[in-house]
């Protein structure tokens, strides 16, 4: 959530960008509640100081306190108890109001009222015009079985089999090898013009829990929309919807040392979403299913390094897609589409010949200190000062959609799929499947 000091100084700006992001917030009530809280705190401080003074007086005289002091002490105890109860209630109310206010958009985020107003920043490669879709190919090859999955788990699940499973494992290993290599990180940083602006430290691979507590999900500000999440019955536990949900919350309540930042994690997780309200072509094949595998990057940095880290994650995404030699485009998301905790968002869409359109395969989100404030994840600077970290997350590969893109872009006229050259060593030298 936002710093209350920022809201006090920028009330009209907060109203403006909240509306631009599509959120109805009550900034005036937030400030009024904040003022009430400060008034109570002031009275509490005064009364507690008086109580301490009475205690010191009794201690100094080494005798029994006077009847007047005893009576005043009782009054102070009652009133302080009342104020503490009031403070607890008002802090809960203030917290709810603050949680409703979205993050401040970065200066270059285009203002827009729908995803149609996202800006195309770059188009790479030439989009082919025709081809079978992945489900046709996958069914013919025996790689995708949705009928038996529906029998076992219900609609919008799938069994993946054979060479498609090998391809997924291949992609995973390729990404791990790339992002855990300092030399590869140096190469990507140099190609993006970020030399001297970001650290070359590689990523640490992480297999995280696939479940997350309600309070951690809420602190990440990724619990909503709840209708898109799966809750464990009778438990305050949810199936995570993406690896960054359980990576970003990993260091909640901790103080990290500046020398250990940036802290970069590469998480693999089988993720779950109800995908409420979707229909039509998106439900065909494995493009939009309830269960899917993803490789996600999560990074914690100092405040001054946060934005360049965001640019690095975007550069990594471009590098990974380009290594697979697939046509794609980069979108700078508008205010409406970047999401509540995000200050800036970039999407990448790979061309899918089977759909005849670009479809999202990657997203990169920069949250500044918005998540860290609720998570209470901080950094101790070299000078001893403690402050909130900045958080970034970004897709390395959404594995299902990446395989869709490979199958459709690398299909051959005789019904096979050519393996991208960079992956062939991981496939034991196999060139086609």
KEBAFI-202108 format. One record per residue (C-alpha): x negated, y negated, z negated; residue in three letters. Coordinates in steps of 0.05 Angstrom, whole numbers, plus 32768, in hexadecimal, padded with zeros to 4 digits. Each point is the difference from the previous one (the first is absolute). Layout:
XYZALA;...
This chain:
800080008000UNK;7FEC7FB78006UNK;7FDD7FD87FCBUNK;80347FD77FDAUNK;7FCF7FC58002UNK;80038001804CUNK;804C80007FFFUNK;80027FC57FCFUNK;7FD47FD7802FUNK;801F80188042UNK;804A800B7FF3UNK;80197FE58043UNK;7FCB80278026UNK;801480407FDCUNK;80497FF58013UNK;7FEC7FF38048UNK;7FD4803D800CUNK;802F802E7FD9UNK;80377FED8030UNK;7FD0800A803BUNK;7FF280477FE7UNK;804B800E7FF9UNK;800580007FB4UNK;80337FDA7FD7UNK;7FDD7FEA7FC0UNK;80147FD17FC8UNK;7FC27FD67FF6UNK;80267FCD7FD5UNK;801780367FCFUNK;7FBA801C7FFFUNK;7FE37FBD7FECUNK;80377FF37FCDUNK;7FF480447FE0UNK;7FB57FF38000UNK;800D7FBD7FDCUNK;802B80237FCCUNK;7FCA80347FF5UNK;7FCB7FCA7FF6UNK;802D7FDC7FCFUNK;8009803F7FD7UNK;7FB6800E8001UNK;7FF37FB97FE7UNK;803080087FC6UNK;7FE380457FF0UNK;7FBA7FE47FFFUNK;80157FC87FD1UNK;8024802E7FD0UNK;7FC980348000UNK;7FCD7FC97FF0UNK;802C7FEA7FC6UNK;800580487FE7UNK;7FB580078004UNK;7FF77FBF7FDAUNK;802D80197FC7UNK;7FD980417FFDUNK;7FBE7FDA7FFDUNK;801B7FD47FC9UNK;8014803C7FD6UNK;7FBC8020800DUNK;7FDB7FC17FEDUNK;80257FF67FBDUNK;7FF9804B7FEFUNK;80447FFD7FE0UNK;80498010800DUNK;801E7FD48036UNK;80327FCC7FE9UNK;804A800E8005UNK;80047FCC8037UNK;7FCA80238028UNK;802180447FF6UNK;80427FE58019UNK;7FDE7FDD803BUNK;7FD980408010UNK;804280278004UNK;801E7FCB802EUNK;7FC38003802DUNK;8002804C8003UNK;804A80008016UNK;7FF77FC88032UNK;7FC0801E801EUNK;802480438008UNK;803A7FDE8023UNK;7FD17FDB802FUNK;7FD9803F8010UNK;804080238014UNK;80147FC4802BUNK;7FBB7FFF801FUNK;8004804A8011UNK;80437FF68023UNK;7FEB7FC28025UNK;7FBF801F8017UNK;8027803B801DUNK;802D7FCF8024UNK;7FC57FD7801AUNK;7FDD803F8017UNK;803D80158029UNK;80047FBB8020UNK;7FB67FFF8010UNK;80038046801EUNK;80357FE88031UNK;7FD27FCA801EUNK;7FD78019803BUNK;7FB67FF3800DUNK;7FE87FC18023UNK;7FF6800A804CUNK;7FB97FF48019UNK;7FF67FC08027UNK;800080228045UNK;803D802B7FF6UNK;80347FEC8035UNK;80447FEB7FE5UNK;8037802E801AUNK;8043801C7FEDUNK;7FF98045801FUNK;7FCA80318016UNK;800C7FE78047UNK;7FDA7FC27FECUNK;7FC080257FF1UNK;7FC77FE5802AUNK;7FDA802D8031UNK;7FB87FEF7FF0UNK;7FDD8031802EUNK;800E80378033UNK;7FCA8035800CUNK;800180348037UNK;8030800E8039UNK;8043801E7FF0UNK;8014803B802CUNK;80487FFE8018UNK;801980487FFFUNK;7FFA80417FDCUNK;802380347FD5UNK;800D7FF17FB8UNK;7FDA80247FCAUNK;803C80297FEAUNK;8008801F8045UNK;7FB780118003UNK;7FFC80177FB8UNK;803D802D8008UNK;7FE6801F8040UNK;7FBD800D7FDFUNK;801F801C7FC0UNK;7FE17FC97FD6UNK;803F7FE27FE2UNK;803A80277FE2UNK;80387FD47FE5UNK;803780348003UNK;7FE1802E7FCDUNK;7FEA7FC47FD6UNK;80497FE97FFEUNK;801480467FE8UNK;7FCD7FFD7FC8UNK;7FFE7FB67FECUNK;80387FDC8026UNK;80007FCE8038UNK;7FC37FD58013UNK;7FCB80317FE9UNK;7FD28028802DUNK;7FD1803A8001UNK;7FBF7FED8023UNK;7FDA803C801CUNK;7FC480178027UNK;7FD47FCE8024UNK;80287FC47FE5UNK;7FEA80137FBAUNK;7FB880078017UNK;80067FBB8020UNK;80187FE17FBFUNK;7FC7801E7FD8UNK;7FD07FE88036UNK;80197FB87FFBUNK;7FFA80027FB4UNK;7FB880178002UNK;7FEE7FCD8036UNK;801C7FC77FD5UNK;7FDE80187FC1UNK;7FBD80068023UNK;80087FBA801DUNK;80157FDB7FC2UNK;7FD180227FD0UNK;7FC47FEE802BUNK;7FDC7FBF7FEEUNK;7FE27FFD8046UNK;804580048020UNK;80197FCA7FD0UNK;7FC57FD48014UNK;8010800C804AUNK;804A7FEE7FF7UNK;7FEF7FC27FD7UNK;7FCF7FE78034UNK;8031800C803AUNK;80357FD87FDBUNK;7FD17FC57FF2UNK;8004800C7FB5UNK;7FB6800A7FF2UNK;7FED7FDC7FC1UNK;804A7FF67FEEUNK;801180457FE7UNK;7FDA80387FDDUNK;7FEC803E8027UNK;8015802E7FC7UNK;8024803E801CUNK;8042801D7FE9UNK;800980357FCBUNK;802F80398017UNK;8039800B7FCEUNK;803680357FFBUNK;80337FDB7FD4UNK;803D80197FDBUNK;803E8005802CUNK;802D7FE47FC9UNK;80017FBC7FDEUNK;80217FE77FC0UNK;80387FCD8006UNK;7FD97FC97FDDUNK;7FC3800A802CUNK;802A8000803FUNK;80237FC17FE9UNK;7FBE7FDE7FEEUNK;7FE7800F8046UNK;80407FDF8019UNK;800A803A8030UNK;803B80227FDDUNK;80337FDA8028UNK;802880108029UNK;801180387FCFUNK;803080208031UNK;7FC38011802BUNK;7FDC80237FC6UNK;800780457FE2UNK;800980037FB4UNK;7FF3803D7FD6UNK;804180117FDDUNK;80007FF17FB4UNK;7FB97FE58004UNK;7FE27FBB8006UNK;7FD9801A803BUNK;80047FF5804BUNK;7FE18020803CUNK;7FD07FCC801CUNK;80107FE28043UNK;7FB77FF58015UNK;7FBC800C7FE2UNK;7FF37FB77FEFUNK;803980027FCDUNK;7FD780307FD5UNK;7FBC7FE38013UNK;80107FB77FF1UNK;801C80127FBCUNK;7FC5802C7FEEUNK;7FDB7FCA7FD9UNK;803C7FE07FDFUNK;7FEF7FE07FBDUNK;7FB58005800CUNK;7FC87FCE8005UNK;7FCF80118037UNK;7FB97FE68004UNK;7FEF7FCF8039UNK;7FC6802C8016UNK;80308039800EUNK;802A7FD78032UNK;801580078036UNK;802080417FE8UNK;801580238040UNK;802980408000UNK;8017802C8039UNK;803C80287FEAUNK;8022803B8021UNK;8047800F7FEBUNK;803D80248018UNK;80337FC97FF8UNK;804C7FFE7FFBUNK;80357FCF8017UNK;804A8007800AUNK;7FFD7FD2803DUNK;80477FE97FF1UNK;80257FE0803AUNK;7FD580198039UNK;801D8026803BUNK;7FFB8010804AUNK;7FBE800C8023UNK;7FD87FF27FC1UNK;801C80417FE3UNK;7FE8802A803AUNK;7FC180297FF3UNK;7FD37FEA7FC7UNK;80007FB4800BUNK;802C7FF17FC3UNK;800780397FCFUNK;800A80057FB5UNK;7FBB801F7FF3UNK;7FC07FE98023UNK;7FB57FFE7FF6UNK;7FD87FBF7FFDUNK;7FB97FE87FF5UNK;80017FBD7FDCUNK;7FCB7FCE7FEEUNK;80057FDA7FBEUNK;7FCF7FCA7FEBUNK;7FF77FD77FC0UNK;7FD47FC28006UNK;7FEF7FBF7FDFUNK;802F7FC78013UNK;7FCF7FDD802FUNK;7FF480428026UNK;804980138009UNK;800F7FE18043UNK;7FC080178023UNK;800E80467FE4UNK;80447FFD8022UNK;7FDD7FEE8042UNK;7FD1803B7FF5UNK;803A80317FF8UNK;801F7FE58040UNK;7FBD80098023UNK;7FFC80487FE7UNK;8045800F801BUNK;7FED7FE48044UNK;7FC080288000UNK;802480427FEFUNK;80347FF68036UNK;7FCC7FEC8034UNK;7FD7803E7FF0UNK;803D80288016UNK;80047FD5803FUNK;804B7FF27FFDUNK;80247FC18017UNK;80187FD57FC6UNK;80137FBA7FEBUNK;7FF67FD77FC1UNK;80397FD97FE0UNK;7FFA7FC87FCDUNK;803F80097FD7UNK;802E7FC57FF3UNK;80187FE97FBCUNK;8040802A8003UNK;7FDB80408011UNK;7FC17FFF7FD5UNK;802380197FC1UNK;800B7FE57FBAUNK;7FBC800B7FE0UNK;7FD87FF1803FUNK;7FDD7FBF800FUNK;7FEE80178046UNK;8010803D802AUNK;7FE5801D8041UNK;802080398027UNK;7FE1802A8037UNK;802B80238032UNK;7FE78037802EUNK;8020800A8044UNK;802B803F8003UNK;800E80148049UNK;8039802F7FE9UNK;80257FC47FE3UNK;7FE77FCE8032UNK;7FEF7FCE7FCAUNK;7FCE7FEC7FCBUNK;800F801E7FBCUNK;7FE37FF07FBCUNK;7FC8802E7FE9UNK;7FDA7FD27FD0UNK;800D7FC87FD0UNK;7FCF7FD67FD7UNK;80197FDA7FC3UNK;7FDD7FCA7FD7UNK;80207FF37FBDUNK;7FD07FCE7FE0UNK;800980067FB4UNK;804B800C8004UNK;7FFD804B7FF0UNK;7FC67FFA7FD0UNK;80267FCF7FD3UNK;803580357FF0UNK;7FCE80398000UNK;7FD17FD87FD3UNK;7FC48017802AUNK;7FC77FD07FF4UNK;7FB77FF5800EUNK;7FCA7FE87FD0UNK;7FD47FD08025UNK;7FB57FFC7FF7UNK;800A7FC17FD6UNK;802F80267FD1UNK;80407FE1801AUNK;803A80308009UNK;80327FF58039UNK;80308027802CUNK;7FE78029803AUNK;801C7FF98047UNK;801F803D8021UNK;800280178049UNK;801D803F801FUNK;800080188047UNK;8010803F8028UNK;7FC480278019UNK;802D80308026UNK;804A80127FF8UNK;7FF080478016UNK;80438014801EUNK;80047FC1802BUNK;7FB780068013UNK;800A80468019UNK;803E7FE98026UNK;7FD57FCA8021UNK;7FC980328012UNK;80318034801BUNK;80257FCC802BUNK;7FC47FD88018UNK;7FD3803D800DUNK;8033802E8021UNK;7FEB801F8041UNK;802B800F803EUNK;7FFA804A7FF4UNK;801E7FFB7FB9UNK;7FC17FFF7FD5UNK;7FE57FCA7FD1UNK;7FB87FE88007UNK;7FDC7FF57FBEUNK;7FE27FBA7FF9UNK;7FB580058009UNK;7FEF7FE67FBBUNK;802780397FE0UNK;7FE5803B8029UNK;7FC680127FD3UNK;803280057FC7UNK;802A802F802AUNK;7FC6802F800CUNK;7FF37FE38046UNK;8047800D8019UNK;80137FCF8036UNK;80498011800BUNK;803780207FD9UNK;
